[in-house]
Amino acid sequence: MKERIAELQSATGQDEYSGLARAHAIRSENSKQSAAPATPPRIDPAVEKHIDQARDELIRELSGMLK
């Protein structure tokens, strides 16, 4: 079985070290991405205004229900 695995790895150009190198590269790339400062997503001012208006309307409605 080990011989067959070695044959398949050889045929595909892979060996145990290439797998380890690939895993290391993936981990390295992930750590670079997680170390990068996260910038908050920008919200379109028109959308933000609409959200604010909807929130204010909801607050007015709920306040009216509590009276």
Residue frames as a rotation matrix with the C-alpha (Angstrom) as fourth column:
MET 1
0.569 0.822 0.000 0.00
0.822 -0.569 0.000 0.00
0.000 0.000 -1.000 0.00
LYS 2
0.429 -0.493 -0.757 2.81
0.150 -0.787 0.598 2.39
-0.891 -0.370 -0.264 0.88
GLU 3
-0.644 -0.683 0.344 4.39
0.423 0.058 0.904 1.67
-0.638 0.728 0.251 -2.50
ARG 4
-0.124 0.702 0.701 1.12
0.974 -0.049 0.221 2.48
0.190 0.710 -0.678 -4.28
ILE 5
0.783 0.367 -0.502 0.81
0.510 -0.842 0.179 5.75
-0.356 -0.396 -0.846 -2.34
ALA 6
-0.055 -0.899 -0.434 4.39
0.110 -0.438 0.892 6.60
-0.992 0.002 0.123 -3.27
GLU 7
-0.628 -0.116 0.770 3.62
0.741 0.214 0.637 5.84
-0.239 0.970 -0.049 -6.95
LEU 8
0.363 0.869 0.337 0.55
0.910 -0.408 0.071 8.06
0.199 0.281 -0.939 -6.88
GLN 9
0.674 -0.180 -0.717 2.41
0.272 -0.841 0.467 10.87
-0.687 -0.510 -0.518 -5.14
SER 10
-0.432 -0.901 0.021 5.22
0.267 -0.106 0.958 10.61
-0.861 0.420 0.286 -7.66
ALA 11
-0.420 0.349 0.838 2.79
0.907 0.146 0.394 10.62
0.015 0.926 -0.378 -10.58
THR 12
0.644 0.740 0.192 1.04
0.720 -0.672 0.173 13.76
0.257 0.027 -0.966 -9.27
GLY 13
-0.058 -0.770 0.635 4.28
0.287 -0.622 -0.729 15.49
0.956 0.140 0.257 -8.31
GLN 14
0.547 0.292 0.785 3.49
-0.641 -0.457 0.617 15.39
0.539 -0.840 -0.063 -4.62
ASP 15
-0.246 -0.514 -0.822 5.39
0.355 0.741 -0.570 14.01
0.902 -0.432 0.000 -1.70
GLU 16
0.305 0.424 -0.853 5.09
0.933 0.046 0.357 14.38
0.191 -0.905 -0.381 2.05
TYR 17
-0.512 -0.588 -0.626 7.17
0.707 -0.703 0.082 17.57
-0.488 -0.400 0.775 2.02
SER 18
-0.865 0.245 0.439 5.15
0.175 -0.672 0.719 19.35
0.471 0.699 0.538 -0.65
GLY 19
0.160 0.964 -0.215 2.01
0.568 0.088 0.818 18.77
0.808 -0.253 -0.533 1.43
LEU 20
0.193 -0.178 -0.965 3.73
0.946 -0.229 0.231 20.18
-0.262 -0.957 0.124 4.49
ALA 21
-0.842 -0.536 -0.057 5.01
0.490 -0.804 0.337 23.16
-0.226 0.256 0.940 2.51
ARG 22
-0.507 0.738 0.445 1.53
0.259 -0.362 0.895 23.85
0.822 0.569 -0.008 1.19
ALA 23
0.422 0.666 -0.615 0.03
0.783 0.074 0.617 23.64
0.457 -0.742 -0.490 4.67
HIS 24
-0.224 -0.593 -0.773 2.70
0.851 -0.505 0.141 26.02
-0.474 -0.627 0.618 5.96
ALA 25
-0.927 -0.122 0.354 2.00
0.318 -0.755 0.574 28.48
0.197 0.645 0.739 3.13
ILE 26
-0.056 0.988 0.145 -1.73
0.418 -0.109 0.902 28.40
0.907 0.111 -0.407 3.87
ARG 27
0.431 0.174 -0.885 -1.18
0.902 -0.062 0.427 28.98
0.019 -0.983 -0.184 7.60
SER 28
-0.579 -0.736 -0.349 1.28
0.712 -0.666 0.223 31.77
-0.397 -0.119 0.910 6.85
GLU 29
-0.758 0.361 0.544 -1.18
0.250 -0.610 0.752 33.49
0.603 0.706 0.372 4.50
ASN 30
0.298 0.922 -0.246 -3.99
0.588 0.026 0.808 33.17
0.752 -0.385 -0.535 7.06
SER 31
0.177 -0.277 -0.945 -1.86
0.932 -0.262 0.251 34.68
-0.317 -0.925 0.212 9.80
LYS 32
-0.877 -0.463 0.130 -0.97
0.477 -0.803 0.357 37.62
-0.061 0.375 0.925 7.52
GLN 33
-0.390 0.814 0.431 -4.65
0.240 -0.362 0.901 38.25
0.889 0.454 -0.054 6.84
SER 34
0.520 0.625 -0.583 -5.63
0.712 0.060 0.699 38.05
0.472 -0.779 -0.414 10.49
ALA 35
-0.167 -0.669 -0.724 -2.74
0.902 -0.400 0.161 40.34
-0.397 -0.626 0.671 11.49
ALA 36
-0.703 -0.055 0.709 -3.83
0.498 -0.750 0.435 43.03
0.508 0.659 0.554 9.04
PRO 37
-0.877 0.413 -0.247 -5.78
-0.038 -0.570 -0.821 45.87
-0.480 -0.710 0.516 10.67
ALA 38
-0.371 0.840 0.395 -9.47
0.921 0.389 0.038 45.46
-0.122 0.378 -0.918 10.12
THR 39
-0.990 0.132 -0.051 -11.07
-0.139 -0.976 0.170 48.45
-0.028 0.176 0.984 8.48
PRO 40
-0.370 0.921 0.119 -14.75
0.185 0.199 -0.963 48.87
-0.911 -0.334 -0.244 9.17
PRO 41
-0.431 0.268 0.862 -16.91
0.902 0.169 0.398 48.65
-0.039 0.948 -0.315 6.07
ARG 42
-0.958 0.108 -0.266 -18.04
-0.117 -0.993 0.020 52.00
-0.262 0.050 0.964 4.69
ILE 43
-0.202 0.959 0.199 -21.77
0.817 0.278 -0.505 52.56
-0.540 0.061 -0.840 4.63
ASP 44
-0.514 0.138 0.847 -23.24
0.645 -0.589 0.488 54.72
0.566 0.796 0.214 1.90
PRO 45
-0.989 0.100 -0.112 -24.39
0.004 -0.729 -0.685 57.98
-0.150 -0.678 0.720 3.56
ALA 46
-0.428 0.889 -0.162 -27.79
-0.769 -0.264 0.582 57.70
0.475 0.373 0.797 1.84
VAL 47
-0.007 0.380 -0.925 -28.29
0.162 0.913 0.374 54.22
0.987 -0.147 -0.068 3.29
GLU 48
-0.735 -0.338 -0.588 -27.14
0.621 0.013 -0.784 55.37
0.272 -0.941 0.200 6.70
LYS 49
-0.880 0.461 0.116 -29.63
-0.474 -0.864 -0.167 58.27
0.023 -0.202 0.979 6.57
HIS 50
-0.096 0.872 -0.480 -32.43
-0.563 0.350 0.749 55.86
0.821 0.342 0.458 5.62
ILE 51
-0.226 -0.061 -0.972 -31.53
0.569 0.802 -0.183 53.56
0.791 -0.594 -0.147 8.52
ASP 52
-0.963 -0.172 -0.208 -31.53
0.270 -0.564 -0.780 56.52
0.017 -0.808 0.589 10.92
GLN 53
-0.602 0.797 0.037 -34.95
-0.751 -0.582 0.311 57.65
0.269 0.160 0.950 9.69
ALA 54
0.047 0.615 -0.787 -36.39
-0.173 0.781 0.600 54.14
0.984 0.108 0.143 10.00
ARG 55
-0.529 -0.311 -0.789 -34.97
0.678 0.403 -0.614 53.83
0.509 -0.860 -0.003 13.53
ASP 56
-0.986 0.165 0.034 -36.44
-0.158 -0.839 -0.521 57.18
-0.058 -0.519 0.853 14.56
GLU 57
-0.277 0.933 -0.232 -39.84
-0.750 -0.059 0.659 56.21
0.601 0.356 0.715 13.12
LEU 58
-0.031 0.209 -0.977 -39.74
0.285 0.939 0.192 52.91
0.958 -0.273 -0.089 15.00
ILE 59
-0.833 -0.309 -0.460 -38.86
0.524 -0.170 -0.835 54.68
0.179 -0.936 0.303 18.26
ARG 60
-0.787 0.604 0.126 -41.76
-0.611 -0.791 -0.032 57.10
0.080 -0.102 0.992 17.77
GLU 61
-0.028 0.809 -0.588 -44.14
-0.473 0.508 0.720 54.18
0.881 0.298 0.368 17.10
LEU 62
-0.209 -0.110 -0.972 -42.99
0.612 0.761 -0.217 52.26
0.763 -0.640 -0.092 20.16
SER 63
-0.986 -0.130 -0.107 -43.15
0.166 -0.634 -0.755 55.38
0.030 -0.762 0.646 22.34
GLY 64
-0.497 0.868 0.024 -46.73
-0.774 -0.455 0.440 55.93
0.393 0.200 0.898 21.17
MET 65
0.076 0.514 -0.854 -47.65
-0.034 0.858 0.513 52.38
0.997 -0.010 0.083 22.12
LEU 66
-0.529 -0.384 -0.757 -46.25
0.686 0.332 -0.647 52.84
0.499 -0.862 0.088 25.62
LYS 67
-0.930 0.184 0.320 -48.34
-0.289 -0.902 -0.321 55.94
0.229 -0.391 0.892 26.34
